[in-house]
Amino acid sequence: MRFMARIACSLLASLLALTPLASAQAPAAGGATLSVDTGQSSVTYTLVHKFHKVSGVSKQVEGKARILPDGKVQVMVQAPVESFDSGNSNRDAHMKETVGAATHKTVSIKALGEGVMIPTTFPATVEKTFKGELSFHGEKKPIDVPVRIVFESATQAKVTGEFQISLEAFKIERPSLMLVKVDDALKLEVRLIFKS
């Protein structure tokens, strides 16, 4: 269970990075820069074992999204690996050790989206998939991030997304509980607010 928590936290951090991609859509026609509202944003990870399920949340997401006049969006988001909380401090401590939080302190993502247009009426919903690179546990992997963006105004957007990451792909040894390893897939759910 402890190893499960460590892995989940680290992976969750990855998810954090992914979410900002969509929120970049809230800028003005001439281009704009949006920032993650840490007070209203969060990333949650869920790790599954045959006999147990672990979830953790981080509310320390930071990031920027640059919207260009041609509709392209450049995003960079990161979160501290140590910020994920599963509700069990002992389990979280083991998780941090497992994913090498002391060495790989943050999880980040750089992404690019295209065809992002600001609606003329609000609220308005847009669904997009961004292409990005996720940096986690000393590894960098390409990733597609599907997101749902709800424009609440021309300067604020709520971004939600859900996807999975492979622990083995990031060279994280899957922990075992009662001789059974946790699933390789780590589910990530993002709830972010972007503001100018």
N, CA, C and O of each residue as an XYZ file, in Angstrom:
784
protein
N       0.816     -1.195      0.000
C       0.000      0.000      0.000
C       0.853      1.250      0.000
O       0.524      2.231     -0.667
N       1.942      1.221      0.741
C       2.789      2.406      0.820
C       3.391      2.712     -0.529
O       3.430      3.864     -0.961
N       3.866      1.663     -1.199
C       4.466      1.889     -2.500
C       3.409      2.384     -3.462
O       3.687      3.217     -4.324
N       2.209      1.880     -3.318
C       1.120      2.301     -4.178
C       0.906      3.800     -4.036
O       0.717      4.505     -5.028
N       0.935      4.277     -2.819
C       0.704      5.698     -2.592
C       1.784      6.518     -3.239
O       1.501      7.554     -3.841
N       3.034      6.070     -3.126
C       4.143      6.844     -3.699
C       3.955      6.969     -5.189
O       4.049      8.060     -5.751
N       3.694      5.871     -5.812
C       3.533      5.866     -7.255
C       2.367      6.749     -7.655
O       2.458      7.541     -8.594
N       1.294      6.602     -6.943
C       0.117      7.368     -7.273
C       0.376      8.847     -7.189
O      -0.051      9.607     -8.059
N       1.073      9.269     -6.147
C       1.354     10.695     -5.977
C       2.162     11.224     -7.136
O       1.839     12.268     -7.703
N       3.217     10.505     -7.492
C       4.081     10.972     -8.552
C       3.314     11.061     -9.858
O       3.407     12.050    -10.586
N       2.569     10.029    -10.136
C       1.822     10.008    -11.376
C       0.794     11.124    -11.392
O       0.528     11.750    -12.418
N       0.235     11.344    -10.233
C      -0.757     12.392    -10.132
C      -0.142     13.707    -10.512
O      -0.775     14.530    -11.173
N       1.076     13.911    -10.105
C       1.739     15.151    -10.443
C       1.760     15.302    -11.937
O       1.595     16.408    -12.451
N       1.959     14.217    -12.643
C       1.998     14.266    -14.082
C       0.696     14.803    -14.616
O       0.647     15.659    -15.499
N      -0.358     14.261    -14.040
C      -1.663     14.696    -14.487
C      -1.804     16.185    -14.347
O      -2.392     16.823    -15.221
N      -1.313     16.744    -13.331
C      -1.407     18.168    -13.096
C      -0.880     18.912    -14.293
O      -1.498     19.864    -14.769
N       0.234     18.488    -14.767
C       0.847     19.181    -15.855
C      -0.030     19.153    -17.083
O      -0.063     20.124    -17.839
N      -0.728     18.084    -17.294
C      -1.521     17.944    -18.496
C      -2.707     18.878    -18.581
O      -2.993     19.409    -19.654
N      -3.380     19.083    -17.522
C      -4.619     19.834    -17.519
C      -4.522     21.234    -18.067
O      -5.437     21.650    -18.779
N      -3.483     21.989    -17.789
C      -3.423     23.373    -18.214
C      -3.558     23.555    -19.707
O      -3.859     24.651    -20.181
N      -3.341     22.508    -20.434
C      -3.388     22.628    -21.866
C      -4.691     23.238    -22.333
O      -4.703     24.192    -23.110
N      -5.776     22.683    -21.857
C      -7.072     23.120    -22.318
C      -7.407     24.524    -21.907
O      -8.014     25.261    -22.684
N      -7.035     24.918    -20.718
C      -7.434     26.212    -20.229
C      -6.836     27.348    -21.005
O      -7.280     28.489    -20.877
N      -5.858     27.070    -21.790
C      -5.239     28.122    -22.547
C      -6.218     28.783    -23.483
O      -5.909     29.827    -24.058
N      -7.367     28.219    -23.649
C      -8.327     28.736    -24.600
C      -9.032     30.018    -24.193
O      -9.786     30.577    -24.988
N      -8.813     30.485    -23.010
C      -9.601     31.621    -22.562
C      -9.108     33.000    -22.954
O      -9.732     33.983    -22.555
N      -8.006     33.137    -23.727
C      -7.462     34.451    -24.039
C      -8.218     35.244    -25.092
O      -9.132     34.756    -25.758
N      -7.787     36.490    -25.204
C      -8.409     37.380    -26.180
C      -7.912     37.116    -27.577
O      -6.923     36.409    -27.768
N      -8.605     37.689    -28.577
C      -8.276     37.441    -29.977
C      -6.852     37.838    -30.316
O      -6.232     37.222    -31.183
N      -6.322     38.854    -29.654
C      -4.974     39.291    -29.958
C      -3.910     38.501    -29.233
O      -2.725     38.809    -29.363
N      -4.293     37.495    -28.477
C      -3.328     36.708    -27.723
C      -3.371     37.093    -26.259
O      -3.709     38.225    -25.913
N      -3.023     36.137    -25.395
C      -3.037     36.425    -23.963
C      -2.282     35.361    -23.195
O      -1.975     34.294    -23.725
N      -1.984     35.662    -21.934
C      -1.320     34.703    -21.058
C      -2.220     34.461    -19.863
O      -2.648     35.402    -19.195
N      -2.508     33.182    -19.595
C      -3.372     32.804    -18.478
C      -2.574     32.030    -17.438
O      -1.594     31.358    -17.760
N      -3.006     32.134    -16.191
C      -2.329     31.440    -15.099
C      -3.300     30.522    -14.361
O      -4.499     30.793    -14.292
N      -2.766     29.434    -13.811
C      -3.587     28.508    -13.040
C      -3.959     29.168    -11.715
O      -3.106     29.733    -11.031
N      -5.234     29.090    -11.363
C      -5.700     29.601    -10.078
C      -5.526     28.459     -9.078
O      -6.378     27.576     -8.976
N      -4.416     28.487     -8.342
C      -4.095     27.405     -7.406
C      -5.179     27.186     -6.355
O      -5.436     26.051     -5.955
N      -5.802     28.246     -5.918
C      -6.825     28.117     -4.889
C      -8.062     27.359     -5.305
O      -8.804     26.868     -4.454
N      -8.301     27.253     -6.617
C      -9.499     26.573     -7.099
C      -9.196     25.364     -7.977
O     -10.103     24.800     -8.588
N      -7.938     24.966     -8.043
C      -7.551     23.873     -8.929
C      -7.015     22.657     -8.173
O      -6.494     22.780     -7.064
N      -7.150     21.497     -8.782
C      -6.654     20.279     -8.149
C      -6.415     19.174     -9.166
O      -6.959     19.192    -10.271
N      -5.582     18.205     -8.765
C      -5.310     17.030     -9.583
C      -5.446     15.813     -8.663
O      -4.922     15.807     -7.550
N      -6.144     14.800     -9.133
C      -6.367     13.605     -8.322
C      -5.890     12.359     -9.054
O      -6.152     12.189    -10.245
N      -5.191     11.492     -8.338
C      -4.736     10.241     -8.943
C      -5.451      9.078     -8.269
O      -5.835      9.163     -7.102
N      -5.626      7.992     -9.016
C      -6.220      6.783     -8.454
C      -5.392      5.596     -8.917
O      -5.182      5.398    -10.114
N      -4.929      4.817     -7.963
C      -4.115      3.634     -8.236
C      -4.900      2.425     -7.744
O      -5.406      2.421     -6.622
N      -4.999      1.397     -8.587
C      -5.816      0.236     -8.249
C      -5.010     -1.036     -8.008
O      -4.076     -1.360     -8.740
N      -5.406     -1.737     -6.961
C      -4.838     -3.043     -6.617
C      -6.031     -3.996     -6.528
O      -7.156     -3.566     -6.276
N      -5.787     -5.257     -6.731
C      -6.870     -6.237     -6.688
C      -7.697     -6.133     -5.410
O      -8.907     -6.358     -5.431
N      -7.047     -5.793     -4.301
C      -7.747     -5.726     -3.021
C      -7.857     -4.319     -2.438
O      -8.336     -4.144     -1.317
N      -7.420     -3.333     -3.187
C      -7.402     -1.981     -2.614
C      -7.340     -0.914     -3.705
O      -6.896     -1.172     -4.824
N      -7.793      0.281     -3.357
C      -7.739      1.426     -4.272
C      -7.226      2.627     -3.481
O      -7.688      2.886     -2.369
N      -6.262      3.366     -4.059
C      -5.693      4.535     -3.389
C      -5.870      5.780     -4.257
O      -5.639      5.746     -5.465
N      -6.281      6.872     -3.627
C      -6.444      8.142     -4.337
C      -5.721      9.240     -3.565
O      -5.673      9.209     -2.335
N      -5.165     10.196     -4.275
C      -4.480     11.311     -3.652
C      -4.755     12.589     -4.422
O      -5.041     12.557     -5.619
N      -4.665     13.717     -3.724
C      -4.961     15.005     -4.351
C      -3.853     16.024     -4.127
O      -3.251     16.078     -3.055
N      -3.594     16.828     -5.148
C      -2.644     17.937     -5.022
C      -3.396     19.219     -5.357
O      -4.157     19.279     -6.323
N      -3.165     20.247     -4.534
C      -3.780     21.550     -4.783
C      -2.697     22.612     -4.940
O      -2.923     23.798     -4.698
N      -1.513     22.154     -5.353
C      -0.390     23.071     -5.541
C       0.067     23.094     -6.995
O       1.263     23.028     -7.279
N      -0.874     23.185     -7.895
C      -0.577     23.211     -9.326
C      -0.205     24.629     -9.763
O      -0.881     25.595     -9.410
N       0.864     24.738    -10.524
C       1.282     26.042    -11.058
C       1.436     25.919    -12.565
O       1.799     24.859    -13.074
N       1.166     26.985    -13.264
C       1.344     26.914    -14.707
C       0.906     28.158    -15.444
O       0.252     29.039    -14.885
N       1.279     28.212    -16.712
C       0.943     29.332    -17.585
C       0.513     28.769    -18.937
O       0.972     27.712    -19.370
N      -0.365     29.496    -19.575
C      -0.803     29.139    -20.920
C      -0.724     30.397    -21.773
O      -1.259     31.444    -21.409
N      -0.061     30.282    -22.894
C       0.071     31.432    -23.799
C      -0.762     31.175    -25.044
O      -0.517     30.227    -25.791
N      -1.742     32.030    -25.253
C      -2.603     31.891    -26.418
C      -2.130     32.862    -27.496
O      -2.017     34.065    -27.262
N      -1.858     32.322    -28.666
C      -1.372     33.154    -29.763
C      -2.510     33.582    -30.693
O      -3.543     32.915    -30.756
N      -2.327     34.679    -31.404
C      -3.365     35.194    -32.305
C      -3.794     34.204    -33.387
O      -4.914     34.290    -33.892
N      -2.910     33.258    -33.751
C      -3.248     32.303    -34.815
C      -4.013     31.082    -34.298
O      -4.263     30.144    -35.054
N      -4.388     31.091    -33.005
C      -5.158     29.978    -32.470
C      -4.342     28.890    -31.802
O      -4.903     27.933    -31.268
N      -3.015     29.027    -31.824
C      -2.171     28.028    -31.180
C      -2.042     28.365    -29.692
O      -2.078     29.531    -29.299
N      -1.892     27.322    -28.879
C      -1.763     27.508    -27.438
C      -0.519     26.777    -26.942
O      -0.335     25.591    -27.213
N       0.335     27.498    -26.211
C       1.548     26.911    -25.640
C       1.330     26.843    -24.128
O       0.979     27.838    -23.494
N       1.548     25.639    -23.558
C       1.297     25.464    -22.131
C       2.460     24.803    -21.416
O       3.101     23.900    -21.954
N       2.729     25.262    -20.190
C       3.740     24.635    -19.332
C       3.147     24.624    -17.933
O       2.810     25.671    -17.381
N       3.020     23.406    -17.353
C       2.442     23.270    -16.019
C       3.288     22.311    -15.187
O       3.880     21.372    -15.719
N       3.339     22.553    -13.877
C       4.091     21.664    -12.996
C       3.477     21.606    -11.601
O       2.711     22.479    -11.193
N       3.850     20.526    -10.875
C       3.355     20.355     -9.510
C       4.421     19.626     -8.702
O       5.093     18.745     -9.239
N       4.595     19.968     -7.424
C       5.572     19.291     -6.574
C       5.097     17.869     -6.282
O       3.931     17.652     -5.951
N       5.996     16.915     -6.405
C       5.647     15.519     -6.134
C       5.192     15.362     -4.683
O       4.302     14.562     -4.392
N       5.797     16.118     -3.783
C       5.451     16.003     -2.367
C       4.096     16.607     -1.994
O       3.651     16.470     -0.854
N       3.446     17.265     -2.934
C       2.184     17.931     -2.605
C       0.966     17.017     -2.629
O      -0.116     17.433     -2.212
N       1.112     15.783     -3.106
C      -0.032     14.883     -3.184
C      -0.365     14.265     -1.826
O       0.511     13.754     -1.129
N      -1.619     14.322     -1.476
C      -2.077     13.840     -0.175
C      -3.148     12.765     -0.355
O      -4.201     13.013     -0.940
N      -2.863     11.573      0.156
C      -3.811     10.461      0.051
C      -4.625     10.295      1.335
O      -5.486      9.420      1.426
N      -4.342     11.151      2.330
C      -5.043     11.031      3.597
C      -4.329     10.126      4.583
O      -4.806      9.903      5.696
N      -3.165      9.599      4.161
C      -2.374      8.712      5.023
C      -0.919      9.159      4.915
O      -0.248      8.844      3.933
N      -0.424      9.893      5.918
C       0.933     10.448      5.866
C       2.014      9.382      5.741
O       3.028      9.614      5.083
N       1.823      8.232      6.351
C       2.810      7.161      6.279
C       2.896      6.618      4.851
O       3.986      6.381      4.331
N       1.746      6.428      4.234
C       1.685      5.929      2.871
C       2.292      6.944      1.907
O       3.003      6.574      0.973
N       2.007      8.233      2.142
C       2.546      9.270      1.264
C       4.071      9.348      1.379
O       4.757      9.585      0.385
N       4.596      9.149      2.580
C       6.047      9.188      2.782
C       6.729      8.079      1.983
O       7.788      8.288      1.392
N       6.112      6.905      1.975
C       6.685      5.779      1.225
C       6.592      6.036     -0.276
O       7.483      5.658     -1.036
N       5.515      6.677     -0.689
C       5.342      6.990     -2.098
C       6.456      7.912     -2.583
O       7.043      7.704     -3.645
N       6.729      8.935     -1.777
C       7.762      9.895     -2.154
C       9.119      9.223     -2.276
O       9.921      9.572     -3.143
N       9.367      8.268     -1.412
C      10.637      7.542     -1.453
C      10.710      6.682     -2.711
O      11.747      6.625     -3.373
N       9.621      6.024     -3.030
C       9.565      5.138     -4.192
C       9.789      5.874     -5.505
O      10.475      5.362     -6.390
N       9.225      7.056     -5.643
C       9.357      7.805     -6.892
C      10.534      8.776     -6.883
O      10.702      9.562     -7.816
N      11.344      8.723     -5.836
C      12.520      9.585     -5.778
C      12.205     11.058     -5.734
O      12.807     11.848     -6.460
N      11.253     11.440     -4.876
C      10.834     12.843     -4.782
C      11.969     13.789     -4.416
O      11.942     14.965     -4.779
N      12.968     13.280     -3.696
C      14.087     14.132     -3.285
C      14.928     14.550     -4.486
O      15.538     15.619     -4.488
N      14.955     13.696     -5.505
C      15.747     13.982     -6.707
C      14.889     14.569     -7.821
O      15.277     15.539     -8.472
N      13.723     13.972     -8.033
C      12.796     14.421     -9.078
C      11.643     15.134     -8.375
O      10.581     14.550     -8.161
N      11.856     16.381     -8.024
C      10.923     17.129     -7.173
C       9.617     17.573     -7.822
O       8.627     17.805     -7.129
N       9.609     17.690     -9.127
C       8.386     18.137     -9.786
C       8.008     17.255    -10.968
O       8.833     16.532    -11.527
N       6.770     17.339    -11.316
C       6.245     16.670    -12.508
C       5.784     17.813    -13.404
O       5.066     18.707    -12.955
N       6.192     17.786    -14.663
C       5.819     18.905    -15.531
C       5.444     18.447    -16.929
O       5.755     17.333    -17.352
N       4.764     19.344    -17.633
C       4.378     19.044    -18.999
C       4.412     20.306    -19.846
O       4.013     21.390    -19.420
N       4.905     20.118    -21.060
C       4.906     21.197    -22.040
C       4.007     20.692    -23.152
O       4.165     19.567    -23.624
N       3.056     21.531    -23.573
C       2.114     21.073    -24.583
C       1.731     22.160    -25.580
O       1.897     23.354    -25.330
N       1.213     21.706    -26.715
C       0.802     22.611    -27.780
C      -0.569     22.194    -28.300
O      -0.821     21.020    -28.572
N      -1.444     23.182    -28.430
C      -2.770     22.926    -28.978
C      -3.005     23.854    -30.157
O      -2.348     24.888    -30.285
N      -3.940     23.482    -31.016
C      -4.240     24.311    -32.188
C      -5.740     24.484    -32.362
O      -6.537     23.701    -31.847
N      -6.099     25.508    -33.086
C      -7.504     25.749    -33.376
C      -8.337     26.138    -32.177
O      -9.507     25.764    -32.090
N      -7.763     26.878    -31.253
C      -8.486     27.305    -30.059
C      -9.091     28.691    -30.299
O      -8.364     29.672    -30.454
N     -10.386     28.762    -30.326
C     -11.071     30.024    -30.563
C     -11.938     30.399    -29.357
O     -12.592     29.543    -28.761
N     -11.933     31.666    -29.012
C     -12.743     32.137    -27.894
C     -14.180     32.337    -28.390
O     -14.405     33.001    -29.402
N     -15.139     31.763    -27.677
C     -16.542     31.896    -28.097
C     -17.058     33.327    -27.953
O     -16.426     34.164    -27.307
N     -18.189     33.591    -28.549
C     -18.780     34.932    -28.467
C     -19.843     35.021    -27.383
O     -20.243     36.118    -26.994
N     -20.305     33.868    -26.890
C     -21.278     33.853    -25.801
C     -20.804     32.885    -24.710
O     -20.079     31.930    -24.991
N     -21.216     33.137    -23.477
C     -20.768     32.329    -22.339
C     -21.943     31.914    -21.451
O     -22.933     32.638    -21.343
N     -21.825     30.742    -20.816
C     -20.704     29.810    -20.918
C     -20.733     29.047    -22.241
O     -21.775     28.928    -22.886
N     -19.573     28.538    -22.625
C     -19.454     27.770    -23.864
C     -18.457     26.636    -23.622
O     -17.457     26.813    -22.926
N     -18.740     25.478    -24.200
C     -17.888     24.304    -23.979
C     -17.141     23.894    -25.237
O     -17.700     23.878    -26.334
N     -15.863     23.562    -25.058
C     -15.012     23.125    -26.167
C     -14.241     21.892    -25.722
O     -13.775     21.820    -24.585
N     -14.110     20.925    -26.618
C     -13.335     19.731    -26.312
C     -12.181     19.633    -27.291
O     -12.368     19.732    -28.503
N     -10.976     19.437    -26.749
C      -9.765     19.384    -27.572
C      -8.798     18.333    -27.026
O      -8.910     17.894    -25.882
N      -7.855     17.948    -27.870
C      -6.779     17.058    -27.439
C      -5.470     17.774    -27.731
O      -5.209     18.171    -28.867
N      -4.633     17.940    -26.680
C      -3.355     18.610    -26.825
C      -2.221     17.589    -26.922
O      -2.278     16.510    -26.332
N      -1.199     17.957    -27.676
C      -0.016     17.118    -27.812
C       1.040     17.668    -26.863
O       1.324     18.866    -26.880
N       1.619     16.811    -26.043
C       2.589     17.312    -25.080
C       3.693     16.336    -24.742
O       3.751     15.221    -25.260
N       4.572     16.788    -23.854
C       5.670     15.958    -23.358
C       5.602     16.003    -21.835
O       5.644     17.074    -21.230
N       5.499     14.835    -21.234
C       5.400     14.739    -19.786
C       6.749     14.349    -19.189
O       7.356     13.360    -19.600
N       7.213     15.132    -18.218
C       8.476     14.850    -17.523
C       8.131     14.362    -16.128
O       7.508     15.079    -15.344
N       8.541     13.132    -15.823
C       8.200     12.521    -14.551
C       9.194     11.415    -14.199
O       9.516     10.574    -15.039
N       9.670     11.418    -12.981
C      10.587     10.385    -12.494
C      11.838     10.292    -13.371
O      12.379      9.207    -13.582
N      12.289     11.441    -13.879
C      13.497     11.467    -14.694
C      13.294     11.006    -16.122
O      14.266     10.877    -16.867
N      12.071     10.758    -16.519
C      11.753     10.300    -17.869
C      10.891     11.331    -18.586
O      10.161     12.088    -17.947
N      10.977     11.362    -19.917
C      10.161     12.255    -20.725
C       9.440     11.411    -21.765
O      10.066     10.657    -22.509
N       8.130     11.544    -21.809
C       7.319     10.753    -22.730
C       6.282     11.635    -23.423
O       5.718     12.541    -22.811
N       6.036     11.359    -24.713
C       4.992     12.117    -25.428
C       3.636     11.653    -24.912
O       3.469     10.495    -24.529
N       2.678     12.559    -24.907
C       1.359     12.208    -24.403
C       0.281     13.066    -25.048
O       0.502     14.235    -25.365
N      -0.893     12.460    -25.237
C      -2.054     13.179    -25.754
C      -2.964     13.439    -24.557
O      -3.229     12.538    -23.761
N      -3.435     14.662    -24.438
C      -4.287     15.010    -23.300
C      -5.653     15.526    -23.770
O      -5.762     16.658    -24.241
N      -6.690     14.695    -23.640
C      -8.044     15.143    -23.997
C      -8.615     15.985    -22.857
O      -8.572     15.571    -21.699
N      -9.139     17.138    -23.174
C      -9.701     18.002    -22.130
C     -11.044     18.596    -22.548
O     -11.371     18.701    -23.731
N     -11.799     18.975    -21.534
C     -13.090     19.632    -21.753
C     -12.966     21.015    -21.140
O     -12.719     21.148    -19.941
N     -13.134     22.029    -21.948
C     -12.976     23.410    -21.487
C     -14.326     24.123    -21.481
O     -15.060     24.124    -22.469
N     -14.622     24.719    -20.349
C     -15.858     25.486    -20.241
C     -15.447     26.941    -20.070
O     -14.913     27.327    -19.031
N     -15.698     27.739    -21.091
C     -15.390     29.164    -21.027
C     -16.465     29.863    -20.208
O     -17.627     29.923    -20.611
N     -16.073     30.385    -19.068
C     -17.023     31.103    -18.225
C     -17.042     32.581    -18.610
O     -18.001     33.298    -18.325
N     -15.970     33.021    -19.259
C     -15.861     34.393    -19.778
C     -14.683     34.385    -20.740
O     -14.071     33.340    -20.962
N     -14.360     35.540    -21.314
C     -13.239     35.620    -22.244
C     -11.902     35.559    -21.516
O     -10.860     35.424    -22.158
N     -11.913     35.657    -20.182
C     -10.668     35.650    -19.422
C     -10.608     34.549    -18.353
O      -9.693     34.524    -17.530
N     -11.588     33.646    -18.376
C     -11.579     32.555    -17.399
C     -12.159     31.283    -18.000
O     -13.188     31.312    -18.675
N     -11.472     30.146    -17.739
C     -11.943     28.868    -18.254
C     -11.717     27.762    -17.237
O     -10.707     27.738    -16.534
N     -12.667     26.858    -17.172
C     -12.567     25.695    -16.283
C     -12.185     24.509    -17.150
O     -12.857     24.206    -18.136
N     -11.093     23.834    -16.773
C     -10.611     22.711    -17.571
C     -10.690     21.412    -16.773
O     -10.226     21.335    -15.635
N     -11.285     20.400    -17.388
C     -11.356     19.092    -16.752
C     -10.854     18.039    -17.721
O     -11.043     18.156    -18.932
N     -10.216     17.015    -17.188
C      -9.690     15.959    -18.035
C      -9.447     14.698    -17.236
O      -9.278     14.740    -16.017
N      -9.431     13.583    -17.931
C      -9.195     12.285    -17.292
C      -8.436     11.410    -18.263
O      -8.828     11.282    -19.423
N      -7.348     10.800    -17.800
C      -6.568      9.924    -18.656
C      -5.708      9.002    -17.789
O      -5.703      9.119    -16.564
N      -4.981      8.087    -18.434
C      -4.156      7.137    -17.690
C      -2.698      7.223    -18.102
O      -2.370      7.587    -19.231
N      -1.831      6.880    -17.158
C      -0.386      6.866    -17.390
C       0.136      5.485    -16.990
O      -0.367      4.881    -16.043
N       1.128      4.992    -17.700
C       1.721      3.701    -17.375
C       2.885      3.880    -16.411
O       3.805      4.651    -16.686
N       2.853      3.175    -15.285
C       3.943      3.258    -14.312
C       5.230      2.709    -14.917
O       6.303      3.288    -14.745
N       5.119      1.608    -15.614
C       6.299      0.978    -16.200
C       6.936      1.857    -17.270
O       8.154      1.842    -17.443
N       6.119      2.620    -17.986
C       6.650      3.498    -19.025
C       7.569      4.556    -18.422
O       8.495      5.027    -19.082
N       7.313      4.928    -17.170
C       8.146      5.916    -16.487
C       9.152      5.251    -15.552
O       9.702      5.877    -14.646
N       9.373      3.954    -15.805
C      10.371      3.178    -15.060
C      10.138      3.162    -13.551
O      11.072      3.281    -12.757
N       8.888      3.014    -13.186
C       8.521      2.916    -11.782
C       8.117      1.463    -11.519
O       7.185      0.948    -12.136
N       8.809      0.829    -10.619
C       8.501     -0.564    -10.300
C       7.172     -0.627     -9.553
O       6.989      0.031     -8.529
N       6.263     -1.418    -10.073
C       4.950     -1.528     -9.439
C       5.063     -2.245     -8.090
O       5.584     -3.358     -8.015
N       4.576     -1.608     -7.037
C       4.635     -2.229     -5.713
C       3.649     -3.395     -5.605
O       2.698     -3.504     -6.379
N       3.899     -4.241     -4.642
C       3.030     -5.401     -4.433
C       2.385     -5.363     -3.059
O       2.937     -4.815     -2.104
N       1.204     -5.959     -2.985
C       0.484     -6.092     -1.722
C      -0.052     -7.512     -1.710
O      -0.800     -7.900     -2.607
N       0.319     -8.285     -0.710
C      -0.094     -9.677     -0.609
C       0.319    -10.446     -1.865
O      -0.444    -11.240     -2.415
N       1.568    -10.178     -2.301
C       2.167    -10.837     -3.461
C       1.516    -10.488     -4.797
O       1.798    -11.128     -5.810
N       0.653     -9.486     -4.805
C      -0.006     -9.069     -6.043
C       0.374     -7.619     -6.346
O       0.208     -6.736     -5.503
N       0.886     -7.382     -7.560
C       1.290     -6.026     -7.928
C       0.081     -5.142     -8.230
O      -0.983     -5.623     -8.622
N       0.273     -3.841     -8.038
C      -0.786     -2.884     -8.379
C      -0.897     -2.829     -9.893
O       0.030     -3.233    -10.595
N      -2.011     -2.336    -10.402
C      -2.191     -2.200    -11.844
C      -1.148     -1.233    -12.401
O      -0.717     -0.310    -11.710
N      -0.753     -1.445    -13.633
C       0.229     -0.564    -14.269
C      -0.373      0.808    -14.583
O       0.337      1.813    -14.604
N      -1.669      0.840    -14.823
C      -2.342      2.095    -15.193
C      -2.660      2.963    -13.978
O      -3.223      2.493    -12.990
N      -2.293      4.219    -14.072
C      -2.602      5.190    -13.024
C      -3.595      6.190    -13.615
O      -3.293      6.846    -14.612
N      -4.755      6.309    -13.019
C      -5.787      7.211    -13.516
C      -5.572      8.606    -12.949
O      -5.332      8.770    -11.753
N      -5.659      9.607    -13.812
C      -5.481     10.996    -13.408
C      -6.715     11.817    -13.778
O      -7.228     11.721    -14.893
N      -7.170     12.607    -12.848
C      -8.319     13.485    -13.079
C      -7.903     14.911    -12.742
O      -7.344     15.167    -11.676
N      -8.176     15.833    -13.653
C      -7.774     17.226    -13.462
C      -8.976     18.164    -13.438
O      -9.905     18.052    -14.237
N      -8.916     19.090    -12.490
C      -9.945     20.122    -12.351
C      -9.212     21.441    -12.159
O      -8.767     21.748    -11.053
N      -9.083     22.225    -13.231
C      -8.315     23.459    -13.151
C      -9.095     24.687    -13.589
O      -9.980     24.626    -14.443
N      -8.731     25.809    -12.969
C      -9.313     27.099    -13.344
C      -8.173     27.972    -13.851
O      -7.173     28.153    -13.157
N      -8.317     28.508    -15.043
C      -7.327     29.404    -15.616
C      -7.894     30.814    -15.699
O      -9.044     31.013    -16.092
N      -7.072     31.789    -15.324
C      -7.505     33.182    -15.352
C      -6.419     34.076    -15.938
O      -5.235     33.749    -15.869
N      -6.819     35.191    -16.509
C      -5.831     36.129    -17.045
C      -5.485     37.142    -15.974
O      -4.668     38.032    -16.208
